[in-house]
Amino acid sequence: MTVERTLHHFPLDPASRQVRLALGEKRVAFHEVAERYWERRPELTRLNPSGMTPVLVETDGGKTLVVCESRAILEHLEEVTPEPELMGRDLAERAETRRLLQWFDRKFDYEVNGLLLHEKMEKRLLGLGAPDPANMRAGREALRAHLGYVEKLLTERDWLNGRRLSLADFAAAANFSVIDYFGDVPWTDFPAARTWYTKIKSRPCFRPLLTDRWPGLAPVAHYDDLDF
């Protein structure tokens, strides 16, 4: 029997985008429900008490499984759809993938998204006023530091975790892509990162992200341009 899947997500949420990229790369069919998570819709909070996206709902016959939050969903997908394998083929690759997932889920989210995306996106969605210039400067400085680290990794490796595309690449691309939506990624200063992002951006799994739009939040002109 075919498993029916529904992903509850916010299109400009980096965590949701990680899951969408993994589902697309694994060619897993799913339905989408776009959520305004800040409105705390009762149906969403019944699925995930935190009220946050993403949430994956799987229905198989009369059984329903609800998997909440990006890391849990990504590991679940690796178990139920092992090919293509996206965690890593050996212990070292898997350990590095997990480290980088944590890097973007915690460090990058706190140092970059917590400033740039809060000021440029969340404040507008929540009606909290104009962006704070000091926070914007701090977020952009942190972004450059993270891009420098990614640049260093990519001058030594084919992909972020080593020789093969992995969930680490999708975690990084998901985060960078939302910031790129608003035009804040200085790609020209980081050529290895730019080349890597172009490869990710050109994959079929990335195409739905390039069509994302949210009312009142228009992307920069180059956002859906595969050649920047």
C-alpha positions as CSV (number, residue, x, y, z in Angstrom):
1,M,0.0,0.0,0.0
2,T,1.3,3.5,-0.9
3,V,2.2,5.8,2.0
4,E,0.6,9.2,1.7
5,R,2.7,12.1,3.0
6,T,1.7,15.6,3.9
7,L,4.4,18.2,4.8
8,H,3.3,21.1,6.9
9,H,5.9,23.9,6.3
10,F,6.6,27.6,5.9
11,P,8.2,28.2,2.5
12,L,10.8,30.6,3.9
13,D,11.7,28.5,6.9
14,P,15.3,27.0,6.6
15,A,14.3,23.9,8.6
16,S,11.3,23.2,6.3
17,R,13.5,23.7,3.3
18,Q,16.0,21.1,4.5
19,V,13.1,18.5,4.6
20,R,11.8,19.6,1.2
21,L,15.2,19.2,-0.4
22,A,15.6,15.7,1.1
23,L,12.2,14.6,0.0
24,G,12.9,16.0,-3.5
25,E,16.3,14.3,-3.8
26,K,14.8,11.0,-2.7
27,R,11.9,11.5,-5.1
28,V,9.3,11.0,-2.4
29,A,5.9,12.3,-3.4
30,F,4.1,14.5,-0.8
31,H,1.4,17.0,-0.4
32,E,2.1,20.5,1.0
33,V,0.4,22.6,3.5
34,A,1.9,26.1,3.9
35,E,1.6,27.2,7.5
36,R,1.6,30.7,9.1
37,Y,3.3,29.2,12.2
38,W,3.2,32.5,14.0
39,E,-0.6,32.4,14.1
40,R,-0.4,29.1,16.0
41,R,-3.1,27.4,14.1
42,P,-4.8,24.8,16.3
43,E,-4.5,22.1,13.7
44,L,-0.7,22.6,13.6
45,T,-0.3,22.7,17.4
46,R,-2.2,19.4,17.7
47,L,0.3,17.8,15.4
48,N,3.4,19.5,17.0
49,P,2.9,21.0,20.5
50,S,5.7,23.5,19.8
51,G,3.6,24.9,17.0
52,M,6.6,25.0,14.7
53,T,7.3,23.7,11.2
54,P,8.1,21.4,9.6
55,V,5.8,18.5,10.4
56,L,5.5,15.4,8.3
57,V,2.3,13.3,8.4
58,E,2.4,9.8,6.9
59,T,-0.7,7.8,6.4
60,D,-0.4,4.1,5.6
61,G,-3.7,2.3,5.5
62,G,-5.4,3.0,8.8
63,K,-2.2,4.1,10.5
64,T,-0.9,7.6,10.9
65,L,2.6,8.7,11.9
66,V,3.4,12.3,12.8
67,V,7.1,13.2,12.7
68,C,8.0,16.7,14.0
69,E,11.0,19.0,13.5
70,S,13.6,18.8,10.8
71,R,16.2,16.5,12.3
72,A,13.7,13.9,13.3
73,I,12.1,14.0,9.8
74,L,15.5,13.8,8.0
75,E,16.6,10.8,10.0
76,H,13.2,9.2,9.5
77,L,13.5,9.6,5.8
78,E,16.9,8.0,5.8
79,E,15.3,5.0,7.5
80,V,12.2,4.6,5.3
81,T,13.8,5.7,2.0
82,P,17.5,4.7,2.3
83,E,18.3,5.5,-1.4
84,P,19.8,7.8,-2.3
85,E,21.7,7.7,0.9
86,L,22.2,11.3,2.3
87,M,23.8,10.8,5.7
88,G,27.2,9.4,4.6
89,R,28.5,6.0,3.5
90,D,31.0,5.4,6.3
91,L,31.3,6.4,10.0
92,A,33.5,9.4,9.3
93,E,31.1,10.9,6.7
94,R,28.1,10.3,8.9
95,A,29.8,11.9,11.9
96,E,30.7,14.9,9.8
97,T,27.2,15.2,8.4
98,R,25.7,15.2,11.9
99,R,28.2,17.8,13.1
100,L,27.4,20.1,10.2
101,L,23.6,19.6,10.6
102,Q,24.1,20.7,14.2
103,W,26.3,23.6,13.1
104,F,23.5,25.1,10.9
105,D,20.6,24.1,13.2
106,R,22.2,25.8,16.2
107,K,25.2,28.0,15.5
108,F,24.1,29.5,12.2
109,D,20.5,29.8,13.2
110,Y,21.5,31.7,16.4
111,E,24.2,33.9,14.9
112,V,22.8,34.7,11.5
113,N,19.1,33.8,11.2
114,G,18.3,35.1,14.6
115,L,19.5,38.5,13.4
116,L,19.1,38.8,9.7
117,L,15.9,36.8,9.2
118,H,14.3,38.2,12.3
119,E,14.9,41.8,11.2
120,K,14.1,41.3,7.5
121,M,11.4,38.7,7.6
122,E,9.9,38.0,11.0
123,K,9.4,41.6,12.0
124,R,7.4,42.2,8.9
125,L,5.3,39.1,9.3
126,L,4.6,39.9,13.0
127,G,4.2,43.7,12.5
128,L,7.1,44.5,14.9
129,G,8.4,47.6,13.1
130,A,11.4,48.5,11.1
131,P,14.7,46.5,11.0
132,D,17.3,47.4,13.6
133,P,20.5,48.5,11.7
134,A,22.8,47.3,14.4
135,N,21.3,43.8,14.3
136,M,21.5,43.8,10.6
137,R,25.2,44.7,10.7
138,A,25.9,42.0,13.2
139,G,24.0,39.4,11.2
140,R,25.9,40.3,8.1
141,E,29.2,40.0,9.8
142,A,28.3,36.6,11.2
143,L,27.1,35.5,7.8
144,R,30.5,36.4,6.3
145,A,32.3,34.4,9.0
146,H,30.1,31.3,8.3
147,L,30.7,31.7,4.5
148,G,34.4,31.9,5.2
149,Y,34.2,28.6,7.1
150,V,32.2,27.0,4.3
151,E,34.7,28.4,1.7
152,K,37.5,26.7,3.6
153,L,35.7,23.3,3.7
154,L,35.0,23.5,0.0
155,T,38.5,24.2,-1.0
156,E,39.5,20.9,0.7
157,R,36.5,18.8,-0.2
158,D,34.1,18.1,-3.1
159,W,31.0,18.5,-0.8
160,L,30.6,19.7,2.7
161,N,31.0,16.4,4.4
162,G,33.7,15.1,2.0
163,R,33.3,13.3,-1.3
164,R,29.5,13.0,-1.7
165,L,26.4,15.2,-1.5
166,S,24.8,14.9,1.9
167,L,22.2,16.3,4.3
168,A,25.0,18.7,5.4
169,D,24.8,20.3,1.9
170,F,21.1,20.6,2.1
171,A,21.2,22.1,5.6
172,A,23.6,24.8,4.4
173,A,21.8,25.4,1.2
174,A,18.4,25.7,2.9
175,N,19.8,28.4,5.3
176,F,21.7,30.3,2.7
177,S,18.8,30.2,0.2
178,V,16.4,32.0,2.5
179,I,19.0,34.8,3.1
180,D,19.7,34.8,-0.6
181,Y,15.9,35.4,-1.1
182,F,16.4,38.8,0.5
183,G,19.7,39.4,-1.3
184,D,22.1,39.4,1.6
185,V,24.6,36.7,0.6
186,P,27.9,38.2,-0.7
187,W,28.5,35.3,-3.1
188,T,31.2,37.2,-5.2
189,D,33.5,37.3,-2.2
190,F,33.4,33.5,-1.7
191,P,33.9,31.8,-5.1
192,A,34.1,28.2,-3.8
193,A,30.8,28.6,-1.9
194,R,29.2,30.3,-4.9
195,T,30.2,27.4,-7.2
196,W,28.9,24.9,-4.7
197,Y,25.6,26.8,-4.3
198,T,25.2,26.9,-8.1
199,K,25.5,23.1,-8.2
200,I,22.9,22.7,-5.4
201,K,20.6,25.3,-6.9
202,S,20.7,23.4,-10.3
203,R,19.5,20.1,-8.8
204,P,15.9,19.1,-9.6
205,C,15.1,19.0,-5.9
206,F,15.8,22.7,-5.6
207,R,13.5,23.9,-8.3
208,P,10.4,24.1,-6.1
209,L,12.3,26.4,-3.7
210,L,13.0,28.8,-6.6
211,T,9.3,29.3,-7.1
212,D,8.6,30.2,-3.5
213,R,7.0,33.6,-3.0
214,W,5.3,35.1,0.1
215,P,2.9,38.0,0.0
216,G,4.7,41.2,0.8
217,L,8.1,39.6,0.7
218,A,9.4,39.7,-2.8
219,P,12.8,38.0,-3.6
220,V,15.7,39.8,-5.2
221,A,16.0,39.6,-9.0
222,H,18.7,36.9,-9.1
223,Y,17.0,34.6,-6.6
224,D,15.7,32.1,-9.2
225,D,18.5,32.7,-11.7
226,L,20.6,29.5,-11.9
227,D,23.6,31.6,-13.2
228,F,23.1,34.3,-10.6
